[in-house]
Amino acid sequence: MTEEKLEKIYRMIRVAILFIPVIVIVIGAYLVFFPIDSYNFYPNDPKLSKFEIEKSPDANQLTFGVFPLRNFRYIDLLMSFKKSEKASCASAAPEVSLAKTYQAFLNPTADAITSEEQLRNLLFEDNKTKFPNGSLLHLKPTNEVFLITHGKKILFPGPEILLAFGYSFDNMIDVEQSDIDQFPSADQKVFLWTMPHPDGTIFQSFPSHALYLVSDGKKYPIASKELLDSVWPENYAIPVSDPGSASALKCETPNAAKGISCQFDGSSLSGIGGYYLFTVNFPTNCAIDNIHPAASKISFSSEKSIATVKESLKNIVASVLNRYFYK
């Protein structure tokens, strides 16, 4: 190889090396301004799966959902099925719908709470302090925020998760270290985005304004706001849509044999809540027991626009202010 060719290769390598950080910066900036979130389901490897798919034989449907921490314009669902599906499902046209709610609000409804004693027992279950389960305690010296459930504390790792779950800074009670020390840490010490709202959470659904208390895998209707005020005067509630009140987005798919491919416009979702609930209903000639989901994926992506860039910058600034300057 001649010296001239070596010099040419050397220059090309130098240019390539110089462009690598530029490419990394461009890709990084693109993902910051136009973020993408993906959630995968692997039937043979649950530990790697970011959501679970449940079968409901009575309704002949599949249900599953995820909880992104940002608002996105587009939601894509790709679902494949095992090749061993029965012939009766080969031409089935399942109906896919998407709605917004909260995971804990999907708990079955229990009998209504009608007495102060019953409500107090649930709000102070395993809790001997003056702060009922569901309280948000703000430790001012460290700016840490804890949620109380079953007499134990769970730490919020940052304001993003707190706000995404429907909590407000106005819900916080300023406390001293001695107040926090009354509570041992829960088994799950830090509040994660994969968690449902814990026991002690109070939901208020709209437009009915009905109140519910989450406890032991159920949601208990509270008979009246006056009853709640009498037991916990400083109460607050997480807003959520009444079951079935918000219009679910629909996606008609060709058939189950070829898989499901849907894109939803998030700007058309009217429900209150951060949990995106997918429902796949199959016709009666295709029993849900014969359906076996294979590798599947839910993706959230932003609209490519100046408005998205402004919103991303706004979120970054708000996150920095909330994390380091909010008092």
C-alpha positions, 0 to 999 in steps of 0.5 A: 500500500502506497504512502498516499493511500495510507495518508488518505485512510488516515484522514478518513479515520480522523474525520470518522472519529471527529464525527462520532461525538457529533452523531452521539450529541445529535442522537442524544438531543433528538431523544431529549426533545422527542422522547420515546418510551418502549415496553416489551412483553416476553412470554418466556422471560417474565423478568425482562417483560415490562408489562403482563397480559391477563386473560379474562375468560368471562369477557373473552378478552386480554387486558394489559397496561403500562404507566409512562411518566410523560405525555406522548402524542402517539401510542403504538401496539404490536402484538404477535401470537403463537403459531399454534392458535386454533383454526377458529381464531385464524380469521378472528377480528379482535377489537382493540381499545385504549383508555386512561385510568390508574392501576389501583382503580381497576381493583374490584369494588367492595362494600361501601364504607358507611361509618366513621369506625369502619373508615378509621380502621382502614385509614389507620390500619397497622398505623398508631400515629396521627398521620393516616395511611395515604398521608404525604409527609414532607421533611423540610430539612432534606426536602424528602417526601414520603407516602404512608401506607400500613404505618410504613413509609415509602420514599418518592425518588423525585417530583416526576413520579409524584406528579405522574401518579396524580399527587400534588405539592399541595397535598404535603404535610410539613413534618420534622425528623422525629415524625418520620422516625415513627415509621419503619420503611416499607418492604418497597422502600422507594416508590417506583413507576411500576407500582400501583397506588398503595393502600390508603390512597383515596380516589375521586372519580369524575364526573360522579365525584364518588370517593374510593379508598384503596385497601387490600386489593379492593376499592371501597366506596366512601359514603360521603365527603362529610364522612371522610372529612370527619375522620381525616379533615386534611384529606386529599384525593387522586382524580380519576375517570369514572369507569366507562365514562371516558371515551376509549380509542378503538382500533380494528385489526385484520385478524389474530393470526397475523398479529395486531398492529395499532397506532393511537393518537394520545391527544384524543384520549379523554380519560383522567389517569396515567395508566394506559389500559389496553383491552383486546376483545375477541369474537365468541368463535375464538375462545380466549383460552386458545389465544397465546400472545407472543413477543409484544411491544407498546411504544410511546413517541412524541410529535415532531414539532416545535411545540414538542421541543418547547414542552420538552424544554419546559419539562426539563426546567420544571424538573430541575426547579422541582428537584433542586429549588422547590421548598 
